[in-house]
Amino acid sequence: MAKTTKRTMTGPRRSASAPARGRAATVARKTKETDIRLTLGLDGGGRYEVATGVPFLDHMLELFARHGFFDLTVQATGDLHVDHHHTVEDVGLVLGQALREALGEKTGIRRFGEATVPLDEALVQTIVDLSGRPFLVYDVTVTQQKIGQFDVELIHDFLLALVNQAGMNLHVRMLSGRNPHHVVEAAFKGLARALDAATQRDARLVGVLSTKGTLAG
C-alpha cells in the first residue's frame, strides 16, 4: 500500500481548526477496494485536508476546494497496488454523495453555474445544472495518456461518478489546450467556480428554481 501524505491548506478567512460552516455533509464508504471518509462544507473558505494516496488527485481536490471556497477533508486508502482506478472513481462517488446531502432540498440555490478558465495555452469551459438529473458531457481531447504516473482517462471516471451521485448535469468542454496537466487543472478550477455559483442562495427565490417545484430529478 502506498504511503499517503496529508496536505493541509487554510484559507484566508478560516483558522486551521475551524469546522465547516452552514451546509455540510460527511460521507464514509468502505469496500474491499477502498476506504474513504470525506467532509464537504459548501459555505466555507477554501480550507482542505486531502490524502488519497494519489498525488495528482490530491492536487486537483485541493484546487477544487480553494477555488470553490469549499471546506474539504478527504482521507482515502485503496488498492493502489492494483491501479489508481478504484480510488479515483470512489472518491468522485463519495464527493458526489456529500454534495447531494449538503444541498438538501436545494431551497433557494441558483442551480446553474458556469466558468471558463484559462491556464497558459489551455482554456476550458465548465457548466453545471444542479437539476437532480445526472448527465455528463466530457468534450476533452488530449494526446498524452499520462500525467506523471496518473492515467488521464481517470478524470472522466471521476467526473462521471461525481455527476451520478450528485444528480447534476455537467458539461466540460476544452476550447484549447496542449498540456494535459493544464487542461485538467483548468477543468477542476472551472468546476469549482461553476459549483460555487450554482450552490449560492438567491434572496429573491422562494422554494427551488424550477417550475416543477422540485430539483430531485
Wavefront OBJ file of the C-alpha trace (Angstrom):
o trace
v 0.000 0.000 0.000
v 1.371 3.351 -0.994
v 2.117 5.730 1.829
v -0.195 8.730 1.941
v 0.822 12.226 2.922
v -1.818 14.585 4.293
v -1.635 18.077 2.840
v -3.395 20.938 4.534
v -4.233 24.450 3.465
v -6.040 27.100 5.431
v -7.983 29.708 3.504
v -7.620 33.393 4.365
v -10.959 33.501 6.198
v -10.542 30.380 8.300
v -8.353 29.152 11.122
v -6.738 25.744 10.777
v -9.020 24.232 13.415
v -12.305 25.853 12.363
v -15.102 23.427 11.369
v -17.108 23.776 8.164
v -19.945 26.276 8.484
v -23.512 26.130 7.189
v -24.389 23.444 4.648
v -22.108 20.463 5.093
v -22.081 16.674 4.930
v -19.809 13.819 5.922
v -19.866 10.573 3.966
v -17.982 7.360 4.702
v -17.677 4.446 2.285
v -15.769 1.217 2.840
v -15.452 -1.664 0.409
v -12.872 -4.361 -0.266
v -11.234 -1.916 -2.677
v -11.343 1.445 -0.895
v -11.942 3.062 2.486
v -12.964 6.720 2.230
v -14.166 9.377 4.632
v -14.998 12.810 3.230
v -16.454 16.017 4.647
v -17.642 18.826 2.391
v -18.720 22.282 3.566
v -20.352 24.471 0.923
v -20.196 27.701 2.947
v -16.516 27.638 3.739
v -13.326 29.489 2.967
v -11.351 27.080 0.794
v -9.771 25.046 3.595
v -8.660 21.484 2.809
v -7.013 18.390 4.211
v -6.559 15.799 1.470
v -4.801 12.427 1.500
v -5.864 9.861 -1.103
v -2.555 8.188 -1.932
v -2.848 9.554 -5.489
v -0.804 12.778 -5.588
v -2.345 14.219 -8.765
v -5.874 13.604 -7.429
v -4.868 15.319 -4.184
v -3.708 18.334 -6.188
v -6.995 18.523 -8.141
v -9.120 18.231 -4.987
v -7.107 20.980 -3.323
v -7.717 23.219 -6.347
v -11.407 22.337 -6.208
v -11.687 23.357 -2.552
v -9.623 26.510 -2.896
v -11.260 27.922 -5.999
v -14.802 26.958 -4.949
v -14.423 28.298 -1.385
v -15.435 24.842 -0.156
v -14.083 23.277 3.017
v -12.988 19.761 2.125
v -11.482 16.925 4.110
v -10.660 13.647 2.373
v -8.975 10.614 3.863
v -8.811 7.666 1.482
v -6.940 4.395 1.185
v -7.318 1.999 -1.695
v -5.841 -0.887 -3.636
v -3.209 1.266 -5.305
v -1.083 -1.855 -5.821
v -3.659 -2.764 -8.484
v -4.009 0.707 -10.018
v -5.486 4.135 -9.255
v -8.888 3.466 -10.780
v -10.880 2.305 -7.753
v -9.593 5.080 -5.525
v -10.145 7.879 -8.051
v -13.633 6.719 -9.029
v -14.767 6.094 -5.455
v -13.544 9.486 -4.246
v -15.648 11.040 -7.018
v -18.604 8.948 -5.905
v -18.279 9.973 -2.257
v -17.780 13.641 -3.169
v -20.986 13.485 -5.200
v -22.876 11.950 -2.281
v -21.602 14.644 0.054
v -22.580 17.399 -2.377
v -26.098 15.998 -2.707
v -26.506 15.683 1.059
v -25.069 19.125 1.796
v -27.510 20.718 -0.671
v -30.525 19.034 0.925
v -33.731 20.168 -0.791
v -31.755 22.820 -2.744
v -34.076 25.525 -1.476
v -33.049 28.967 -2.663
v -29.986 27.948 -4.684
v -29.257 29.472 -8.079
v -28.966 25.981 -9.583
v -26.882 26.956 -12.638
v -23.213 27.866 -12.745
v -20.693 28.488 -15.484
v -16.975 29.223 -15.631
v -14.399 29.455 -18.391
v -10.889 29.133 -17.005
v -7.528 29.577 -18.757
v -4.188 28.100 -17.805
v -1.469 29.137 -20.233
v -2.439 27.586 -23.588
v -5.420 25.693 -22.126
v -8.949 27.104 -21.996
v -11.775 25.006 -20.528
v -15.469 25.824 -20.189
v -17.435 24.147 -17.388
v -21.208 24.401 -16.917
v -23.297 22.795 -14.164
v -27.008 22.416 -13.529
v -27.997 21.041 -10.128
v -31.171 19.665 -11.668
v -31.280 16.296 -9.934
v -30.804 14.603 -13.319
v -27.304 13.164 -13.828
v -25.668 13.701 -17.206
v -22.025 14.230 -18.177
v -20.723 15.703 -21.422
v -16.922 15.500 -21.374
v -15.550 17.039 -24.544
v -11.849 16.953 -23.705
v -9.204 15.528 -26.008
v -5.544 15.262 -25.069
v -2.991 13.064 -26.804
v -0.893 12.180 -23.744
v -2.206 9.246 -21.715
v -0.270 10.035 -18.536
v 0.342 12.986 -16.237
v 3.332 11.625 -14.371
v 2.047 8.267 -13.124
v -1.607 9.303 -13.367
v -3.878 7.969 -16.141
v -5.597 10.958 -17.768
v -8.686 8.881 -18.645
v -9.461 8.545 -14.925
v -10.633 12.178 -14.880
v -13.663 11.137 -16.927
v -14.381 8.293 -14.487
v -14.070 10.631 -11.504
v -16.453 13.181 -13.006
v -18.966 10.535 -14.091
v -19.096 9.115 -10.558
v -19.463 12.640 -9.143
v -22.286 13.511 -11.535
v -24.215 10.291 -10.966
v -24.154 10.606 -7.190
v -24.742 14.357 -7.004
v -27.576 14.233 -9.536
v -26.247 17.057 -11.644
v -25.770 17.934 -15.287
v -22.133 18.721 -16.083
v -20.611 19.895 -19.358
v -16.830 20.170 -19.639
v -15.516 21.460 -22.951
v -11.885 22.021 -23.878
v -11.716 25.120 -26.057
v -7.950 24.930 -26.468
v -5.035 23.116 -24.898
v -1.937 21.007 -25.369
v -0.511 20.181 -21.933
v -2.799 17.636 -20.173
v -1.936 18.972 -16.719
v -3.004 22.457 -17.766
v -6.232 21.154 -19.328
v -7.285 19.067 -16.331
v -6.326 21.770 -13.844
v -8.389 24.346 -15.748
v -11.313 21.891 -15.723
v -11.167 21.422 -11.945
v -10.859 25.147 -11.299
v -13.805 25.711 -13.612
v -15.839 23.020 -11.883
v -15.139 24.653 -8.534
v -16.152 28.117 -9.718
v -19.261 26.851 -11.503
v -20.399 24.879 -8.451
v -19.699 27.841 -6.191
v -22.054 29.925 -8.336
v -24.711 27.200 -8.613
v -24.826 26.496 -4.876
v -25.162 30.149 -3.867
v -28.516 31.218 -2.436
v -30.549 33.949 -4.120
v -32.547 36.075 -1.681
v -35.227 36.650 -4.328
v -36.001 32.975 -4.648
v -38.741 31.199 -2.698
v -38.509 27.407 -2.829
v -36.488 25.931 -5.694
v -35.663 27.325 -9.118
v -37.940 25.029 -11.105
v -41.483 25.265 -12.452
v -41.890 21.624 -11.357
v -41.364 22.637 -7.758
v -38.546 20.168 -7.223
v -34.884 19.632 -8.109
v -34.980 15.980 -7.179
v -34.788 14.808 -10.783
l 1 2 3 4 5 6 7 8 9 10 11 12 13 14 15 16 17 18 19 20 21 22 23 24 25 26 27 28 29 30 31 32 33 34 35 36 37 38 39 40 41 42 43 44 45 46 47 48 49 50 51 52 53 54 55 56 57 58 59 60 61 62 63 64 65 66 67 68 69 70 71 72 73 74 75 76 77 78 79 80 81 82 83 84 85 86 87 88 89 90 91 92 93 94 95 96 97 98 99 100 101 102 103 104 105 106 107 108 109 110 111 112 113 114 115 116 117 118 119 120 121 122 123 124 125 126 127 128 129 130 131 132 133 134 135 136 137 138 139 140 141 142 143 144 145 146 147 148 149 150 151 152 153 154 155 156 157 158 159 160 161 162 163 164 165 166 167 168 169 170 171 172 173 174 175 176 177 178 179 180 181 182 183 184 185 186 187 188 189 190 191 192 193 194 195 196 197 198 199 200 201 202 203 204 205 206 207 208 209 210 211 212 213 214 215 216 217
